[in-house]
Amino acid sequence: MNDLIKQETEQLKGLEKSKEAARKAEADRIEAERINSLNKERRESILNLWQFLPEKNRNANFGTWEQTYWDDVVSDLHRSKADYDKEQAEIKAENERLRIEAEKAEKKRIADEKKQAAKLKAERDKAAAESKKQADILKAEQDKASAERLEQELKLKTEREAREKLEREAKEKADREAAELKKAAKAPDKEKLFSVATKLRNTKTTVKSPEAKKALEDAALILEKIAGVM
């Protein structure tokens, strides 16, 4: 009887142990699922903060972390992101400031280049105008000098031709008078008087004074009268 009771008691104890083991296994399974689920949930909750998570913690099972520790980690991640966002905002603002300054500097450079180009063009145009003015003045002076030279050459030529004509006419006259004197020397006195009268009239045309002209004409008439009675 005692043995039977003992056997039954052992069986009951074994059954209890089996049930306890089963309960423990179920509890472990449930805990593992909870941890895995919590790990997944926590990972997904910090995806936007992942870049701020230290490298050493990225492979950790967040489901095993105490809530207070997890809350501290998340708080640190938010602070890191806030610091990063602030830094990025400052960088963005600085970049925008630099961009605006660069645009202003570029606009100023372009404006200065246009101003300088306009100044250089004005100086070139002024220099070109002055050069043309001086060239025109020089050409006018050269044309004037050329015209004066031609005028002087023409004047000298005219004077030379007039002088040569006078000299030629004087020579012809001298030759003619010499021939007439030679002829008159051989002619009778009557012819000589008429010849002298003719010369006096010819000479009359070369003088300007009316008195001289009258004296030559009177002399010629006297000679002609004398020759006429011979």
C-alpha positions in Angstrom: 0.0 0.0 0.0 2.7 2.4 0.9 4.6 1.5 -2.2 1.6 2.3 -4.3 1.1 5.6 -2.7 4.8 6.3 -3.0 4.7 5.4 -6.7 1.7 7.6 -7.3 3.4 10.4 -5.5 6.4 10.1 -7.7 4.3 10.1 -10.8 2.5 13.2 -9.6 5.8 14.9 -8.9 7.1 13.9 -12.4 3.9 15.2 -13.9 4.3 18.5 -12.0 7.9 18.8 -13.2 6.8 18.2 -16.8 4.1 20.8 -16.5 6.6 23.3 -14.9 9.1 22.6 -17.7 6.3 23.2 -20.2 5.3 26.4 -18.5 8.9 27.6 -18.3 9.4 26.7 -22.0 6.2 28.6 -23.0 7.2 31.5 -20.8 10.7 31.5 -22.4 9.1 31.4 -25.9 6.8 34.2 -25.0 9.6 36.3 -23.6 11.8 35.6 -26.6 8.9 36.8 -28.9 8.4 39.8 -26.7 12.1 40.7 -26.8 12.3 40.1 -30.6 9.1 42.1 -31.1 10.4 44.9 -28.9 13.8 44.9 -30.7 12.0 45.3 -34.0 9.7 48.0 -32.7 12.6 49.9 -31.2 14.7 49.6 -34.3 11.9 50.9 -36.5 11.3 53.8 -34.1 14.8 55.1 -34.5 15.3 54.6 -38.3 15.4 58.4 -38.7 18.0 58.5 -35.9 20.1 55.6 -37.0 23.1 57.6 -38.3 23.6 59.0 -34.8 23.6 55.6 -33.1 27.1 54.5 -32.1 28.5 51.7 -34.3 29.0 49.4 -31.4 25.2 49.5 -30.6 23.9 48.9 -34.1 24.0 45.1 -33.8 22.6 45.0 -30.2 19.2 43.5 -29.4 17.3 46.5 -28.2 14.6 44.3 -26.8 16.9 43.2 -24.0 17.6 46.8 -22.9 15.8 48.2 -19.8 13.3 50.9 -20.6 15.1 53.6 -18.7 18.3 52.8 -20.5 16.5 52.7 -23.9 14.8 56.1 -23.1 18.3 57.6 -22.3 19.7 56.2 -25.6 16.8 57.7 -27.5 17.1 61.0 -25.7 20.8 61.0 -26.7 19.9 60.2 -30.3 17.5 63.1 -30.4 20.0 65.5 -28.9 22.6 64.3 -31.5 20.1 64.8 -34.3 19.2 68.3 -32.9 22.9 69.2 -32.7 23.4 67.8 -36.3 20.3 69.7 -37.6 21.5 72.9 -36.0 24.9 72.4 -37.4 23.4 71.7 -40.9 21.2 74.7 -40.6 24.2 76.8 -39.7 26.2 75.3 -42.6 23.2 75.9 -44.9 22.9 79.5 -43.7 26.6 80.0 -44.2 26.6 78.5 -47.6 23.6 80.7 -48.5 25.5 83.7 -47.2 28.6 82.7 -49.2 26.4 82.1 -52.3 24.8 85.5 -52.0 28.2 87.1 -51.5 29.6 85.2 -54.4 26.7 86.3 -56.6 27.2 89.9 -55.5 30.9 89.6 -56.1 30.3 88.1 -59.5 27.8 90.8 -60.4 30.3 93.5 -59.3 33.0 91.8 -61.3 30.8 91.8 -64.4 29.8 95.4 -63.8 33.4 96.4 -63.2 34.5 94.5 -66.4 31.7 96.3 -68.4 32.7 99.6 -66.9 36.4 99.0 -67.6 35.6 97.8 -71.2 33.5 100.9 -71.7 36.3 103.1 -70.4 38.8 101.4 -72.6 36.5 101.7 -75.6 36.0 105.4 -74.9 39.8 105.8 -74.6 40.3 103.9 -77.9 37.6 105.9 -79.6 39.1 109.1 -78.3 42.6 108.1 -79.4 41.3 107.0 -82.8 39.4 110.3 -83.2 42.6 112.3 -82.1 44.7 110.2 -84.5 42.2 110.8 -87.3 42.2 114.5 -86.4 46.0 114.7 -86.5 46.1 112.7 -89.7 43.5 115.1 -91.3 45.6 118.1 -90.1 48.8 116.5 -91.5 47.1 115.7 -94.8 45.7 119.2 -95.0 49.1 120.6 -94.3 50.7 118.3 -96.8 48.0 119.2 -99.4 48.5 122.9 -98.6 52.3 122.5 -98.9 51.9 120.5 -102.1 49.5 123.2 -103.5 51.9 125.9 -102.5 54.8 124.1 -104.0 52.9 123.5 -107.3 51.8 127.2 -107.2 55.4 128.3 -106.6 56.7 125.9 -109.4 54.0 127.3 -111.7 54.9 130.8 -110.8 58.6 130.2 -111.3 57.8 128.5 -114.6 55.6 131.4 -115.7 58.2 133.9 -114.6 61.0 131.9 -116.3 58.9 131.6 -119.5 58.1 135.3 -119.4 61.8 136.1 -118.7 62.9 133.8 -121.5 60.3 135.4 -123.8 61.5 138.9 -122.9 65.1 137.8 -123.4 64.2 136.2 -126.7 62.2 139.3 -127.8 65.0 141.6 -126.6 67.6 139.5 -128.5 65.4 139.4 -131.5 64.9 143.2 -131.2 68.6 143.7 -130.7 69.4 141.5 -133.6 66.8 143.4 -135.7 68.1 146.8 -134.6 71.6 145.7 -135.3 70.6 144.5 -138.7 68.7 147.8 -139.3 71.7 149.8 -138.1 73.9 147.8 -140.3 71.6 148.4 -143.2 71.1 152.0 -142.3 74.8 152.5 -142.2 74.9 151.5 -145.8 71.7 153.4 -146.8 71.5 157.1 -147.8 70.8 159.7 -145.1 67.1 159.9 -146.0 66.5 156.2 -145.3 68.6 156.5 -142.1 66.4 159.3 -140.8 63.2 157.3 -141.6 64.7 154.3 -139.9 65.5 156.2 -136.8 62.0 157.7 -136.7 60.6 154.2 -136.9 62.8 153.1 -134.0 61.6 156.0 -132.0 58.0 155.0 -132.6 58.8 151.5 -131.6 60.5 152.7 -128.5 57.4 154.8 -127.7 55.4 151.6 -127.1 57.8 150.5 -124.3 57.5 153.6 -122.2 54.6 154.5 -119.8 55.1 158.3 -119.3 52.9 160.4 -121.5 55.6 163.0 -121.7 58.1 160.5 -122.9 55.7 159.1 -125.4 55.1 162.7 -126.7 58.8 163.5 -126.8 59.6 160.3 -128.9 56.6 161.0 -131.2 57.8 164.7 -131.7 61.3 163.5 -132.4 60.1 161.0 -134.9 58.0 163.7 -136.7 61.0 166.0 -136.9 63.2 163.4 -138.4 60.5 162.4 -140.9 60.1 166.1 -141.9 63.8 166.5 -142.4 64.0 163.3 -144.4 61.1 164.5 -146.5 62.9 167.6 -147.7 66.1 165.8 -148.6 
